Amino acid sequence: MEIKSSSWVSKAFWVLKKDIRSELRTRYALNALVMFAVVTLTAVSFAVGQFFSSPKLISSLFWIVVFFSSMSGLAQVFIKEEESKTVNLLKLVASNESILLGKLFFNLILLFTLEIIIIPLFLILLGVQVKNPGLFVSVVVLGTIGLVCATTIIAAIVAKAHVKGALFAVLSFPILLPLLVTVIHGTGLALEGSRFSQGWSELKVLISYCVVMGVGSFLLFDFVWRE
């Protein structure tokens, strides 16, 4: 049983390593994410500037940038397998669980890399001060995990569709809506300087969302990937 588990994990890391090497060669997904985020962030900073200091407005703008940036790049994790005709080979060398786990970790790395770039820019350009950094980081980390868990399985669903980009955004929005509402409210509390205990209800919702989407993805992926 331990050998099987070890093999399962090692193949997931093999899938992750393969995707990282492929991305480092082409930089397609990362460039799409970063360029879209920077352009959107620049437009927001010029339009809004530092005139509006409402934490709710600022948190809404931040997650709008993250959401639409992720729509431009996270779907590529499965679409590029279809376009390069490597799907059947991937099915032969790795189990479904290994493939999904590797793709999940790749998208996590991709989105965390994006956030490391845009969060400082966002705070500087809009003159934002985070009054509760601990709550802010917790909301961002859990929100990112939930976003990746949801969009990765959706990317697998739309990979075989003809209009992939549009369908990905259309399917993602209703599923991500509860997550977006929660992270916007939680981020607003962090910007206001609310105590960690005041944001605990939002954190519990985010943890529950991550668990449900993670478990649901693993349960559905076998059907989605084999069809």
Contacts in CASP RR format, 6 or more apart in sequence:
PFRMAT RR
TARGET T0000
AUTHOR 0000-0000-0000
METHOD contacts of the structure
MODEL  1
MEIKSSSWVSKAFWVLKKDIRSELRTRYALNALVMFAVVTLTAVSFAVGQ
FFSSPKLISSLFWIVVFFSSMSGLAQVFIKEEESKTVNLLKLVASNESIL
LGKLFFNLILLFTLEIIIIPLFLILLGVQVKNPGLFVSVVVLGTIGLVCA
TTIIAAIVAKAHVKGALFAVLSFPILLPLLVTVIHGTGLALEGSRFSQGW
SELKVLISYCVVMGVGSFLLFDFVWRE
8 95 0 8 1.000
8 97 0 8 1.000
8 98 0 8 1.000
9 98 0 8 1.000
9 101 0 8 1.000
11 93 0 8 1.000
11 94 0 8 1.000
11 95 0 8 1.000
11 98 0 8 1.000
12 94 0 8 1.000
12 97 0 8 1.000
12 98 0 8 1.000
12 99 0 8 1.000
12 101 0 8 1.000
12 102 0 8 1.000
12 105 0 8 1.000
13 102 0 8 1.000
14 93 0 8 1.000
14 94 0 8 1.000
14 98 0 8 1.000
15 90 0 8 1.000
15 94 0 8 1.000
15 98 0 8 1.000
15 99 0 8 1.000
15 101 0 8 1.000
15 102 0 8 1.000
15 103 0 8 1.000
15 106 0 8 1.000
16 102 0 8 1.000
16 105 0 8 1.000
16 106 0 8 1.000
19 77 0 8 1.000
19 102 0 8 1.000
19 103 0 8 1.000
19 106 0 8 1.000
20 106 0 8 1.000
20 109 0 8 1.000
22 80 0 8 1.000
23 29 0 8 1.000
23 30 0 8 1.000
23 106 0 8 1.000
23 110 0 8 1.000
28 76 0 8 1.000
28 80 0 8 1.000
29 73 0 8 1.000
29 74 0 8 1.000
29 76 0 8 1.000
29 77 0 8 1.000
29 110 0 8 1.000
30 110 0 8 1.000
30 113 0 8 1.000
30 114 0 8 1.000
32 72 0 8 1.000
32 73 0 8 1.000
32 76 0 8 1.000
33 69 0 8 1.000
33 70 0 8 1.000
33 72 0 8 1.000
33 73 0 8 1.000
33 74 0 8 1.000
33 110 0 8 1.000
33 111 0 8 1.000
33 114 0 8 1.000
34 69 0 8 1.000
34 114 0 8 1.000
34 117 0 8 1.000
36 68 0 8 1.000
36 69 0 8 1.000
36 72 0 8 1.000
37 65 0 8 1.000
37 66 0 8 1.000
37 69 0 8 1.000
37 114 0 8 1.000
37 117 0 8 1.000
37 118 0 8 1.000
38 117 0 8 1.000
38 118 0 8 1.000
38 121 0 8 1.000
40 64 0 8 1.000
40 65 0 8 1.000
40 68 0 8 1.000
40 69 0 8 1.000
41 65 0 8 1.000
41 118 0 8 1.000
41 121 0 8 1.000
41 122 0 8 1.000
41 125 0 8 1.000
42 125 0 8 1.000
44 61 0 8 1.000
44 65 0 8 1.000
44 125 0 8 1.000
44 126 0 8 1.000
45 125 0 8 1.000
45 126 0 8 1.000
48 57 0 8 1.000
48 61 0 8 1.000
48 126 0 8 1.000
49 125 0 8 1.000
49 126 0 8 1.000
50 126 0 8 1.000
50 127 0 8 1.000
52 58 0 8 1.000
55 187 0 8 1.000
55 188 0 8 1.000
55 189 0 8 1.000
55 191 0 8 1.000
55 192 0 8 1.000
56 184 0 8 1.000
56 185 0 8 1.000
56 188 0 8 1.000
58 126 0 8 1.000
58 128 0 8 1.000
58 188 0 8 1.000
58 191 0 8 1.000
59 183 0 8 1.000
59 184 0 8 1.000
59 185 0 8 1.000
59 186 0 8 1.000
59 187 0 8 1.000
59 188 0 8 1.000
59 191 0 8 1.000
60 184 0 8 1.000
61 126 0 8 1.000
62 122 0 8 1.000
62 187 0 8 1.000
63 180 0 8 1.000
63 183 0 8 1.000
63 184 0 8 1.000
63 187 0 8 1.000
65 118 0 8 1.000
65 122 0 8 1.000
66 111 0 8 1.000
66 114 0 8 1.000
66 115 0 8 1.000
66 118 0 8 1.000
66 144 0 8 1.000
66 147 0 8 1.000
67 147 0 8 1.000
67 176 0 8 1.000
67 180 0 8 1.000
69 114 0 8 1.000
69 118 0 8 1.000
70 111 0 8 1.000
70 114 0 8 1.000
70 147 0 8 1.000
70 151 0 8 1.000
71 151 0 8 1.000
71 165 0 8 1.000
71 168 0 8 1.000
71 169 0 8 1.000
71 172 0 8 1.000
73 110 0 8 1.000
74 107 0 8 1.000
74 110 0 8 1.000
74 111 0 8 1.000
74 148 0 8 1.000
74 151 0 8 1.000
74 152 0 8 1.000
74 155 0 8 1.000
75 151 0 8 1.000
75 154 0 8 1.000
75 155 0 8 1.000
75 158 0 8 1.000
75 159 0 8 1.000
75 164 0 8 1.000
75 165 0 8 1.000
75 168 0 8 1.000
76 155 0 8 1.000
77 103 0 8 1.000
77 106 0 8 1.000
77 107 0 8 1.000
77 152 0 8 1.000
77 155 0 8 1.000
78 103 0 8 1.000
78 155 0 8 1.000
78 156 0 8 1.000
78 159 0 8 1.000
79 155 0 8 1.000
79 158 0 8 1.000
79 159 0 8 1.000
79 164 0 8 1.000
81 87 0 8 1.000
81 90 0 8 1.000
81 159 0 8 1.000
82 159 0 8 1.000
82 160 0 8 1.000
90 99 0 8 1.000
91 99 0 8 1.000
91 225 0 8 1.000
91 226 0 8 1.000
96 221 0 8 1.000
96 222 0 8 1.000
96 225 0 8 1.000
96 226 0 8 1.000
97 218 0 8 1.000
97 221 0 8 1.000
99 221 0 8 1.000
99 225 0 8 1.000
100 152 0 8 1.000
100 153 0 8 1.000
100 156 0 8 1.000
100 217 0 8 1.000
100 218 0 8 1.000
100 221 0 8 1.000
100 225 0 8 1.000
103 152 0 8 1.000
103 155 0 8 1.000
103 156 0 8 1.000
104 148 0 8 1.000
104 149 0 8 1.000
104 152 0 8 1.000
104 217 0 8 1.000
107 148 0 8 1.000
107 151 0 8 1.000
107 152 0 8 1.000
108 144 0 8 1.000
108 145 0 8 1.000
108 148 0 8 1.000
111 144 0 8 1.000
111 147 0 8 1.000
111 148 0 8 1.000
112 144 0 8 1.000
115 140 0 8 1.000
115 144 0 8 1.000
119 140 0 8 1.000
122 128 0 8 1.000
123 129 0 8 1.000
123 130 0 8 1.000
128 191 0 8 1.000
129 191 0 8 1.000
130 136 0 8 1.000
130 190 0 8 1.000
130 191 0 8 1.000
131 190 0 8 1.000
131 191 0 8 1.000
131 192 0 8 1.000
131 193 0 8 1.000
132 189 0 8 1.000
132 190 0 8 1.000
132 191 0 8 1.000
132 192 0 8 1.000
132 193 0 8 1.000
132 194 0 8 1.000
132 195 0 8 1.000
132 196 0 8 1.000
133 190 0 8 1.000
134 190 0 8 1.000
134 196 0 8 1.000
135 186 0 8 1.000
135 189 0 8 1.000
135 190 0 8 1.000
135 193 0 8 1.000
135 194 0 8 1.000
135 196 0 8 1.000
135 199 0 8 1.000
136 187 0 8 1.000
136 190 0 8 1.000
136 191 0 8 1.000
138 196 0 8 1.000
138 203 0 8 1.000
139 183 0 8 1.000
139 186 0 8 1.000
139 187 0 8 1.000
139 190 0 8 1.000
139 202 0 8 1.000
139 203 0 8 1.000
139 206 0 8 1.000
140 183 0 8 1.000
140 187 0 8 1.000
142 183 0 8 1.000
142 203 0 8 1.000
142 206 0 8 1.000
142 207 0 8 1.000
142 210 0 8 1.000
143 179 0 8 1.000
143 183 0 8 1.000
143 206 0 8 1.000
143 209 0 8 1.000
143 210 0 8 1.000
145 210 0 8 1.000
146 179 0 8 1.000
146 206 0 8 1.000
146 209 0 8 1.000
146 210 0 8 1.000
146 213 0 8 1.000
146 214 0 8 1.000
147 176 0 8 1.000
147 179 0 8 1.000
149 210 0 8 1.000
149 213 0 8 1.000
149 214 0 8 1.000
149 217 0 8 1.000
150 172 0 8 1.000
150 175 0 8 1.000
150 176 0 8 1.000
150 179 0 8 1.000
150 213 0 8 1.000
150 217 0 8 1.000
151 168 0 8 1.000
151 172 0 8 1.000
151 176 0 8 1.000
152 217 0 8 1.000
153 213 0 8 1.000
153 216 0 8 1.000
153 217 0 8 1.000
153 220 0 8 1.000
153 221 0 8 1.000
153 224 0 8 1.000
154 168 0 8 1.000
154 171 0 8 1.000
154 172 0 8 1.000
154 175 0 8 1.000
155 168 0 8 1.000
156 221 0 8 1.000
156 224 0 8 1.000
156 225 0 8 1.000
157 171 0 8 1.000
157 224 0 8 1.000
158 164 0 8 1.000
158 165 0 8 1.000
158 167 0 8 1.000
158 168 0 8 1.000
158 171 0 8 1.000
161 167 0 8 1.000
178 205 0 8 1.000
178 209 0 8 1.000
179 206 0 8 1.000
179 209 0 8 1.000
182 202 0 8 1.000
182 205 0 8 1.000
182 206 0 8 1.000
182 209 0 8 1.000
183 202 0 8 1.000
183 206 0 8 1.000
185 202 0 8 1.000
186 199 0 8 1.000
186 202 0 8 1.000
189 198 0 8 1.000
189 199 0 8 1.000
189 202 0 8 1.000
END
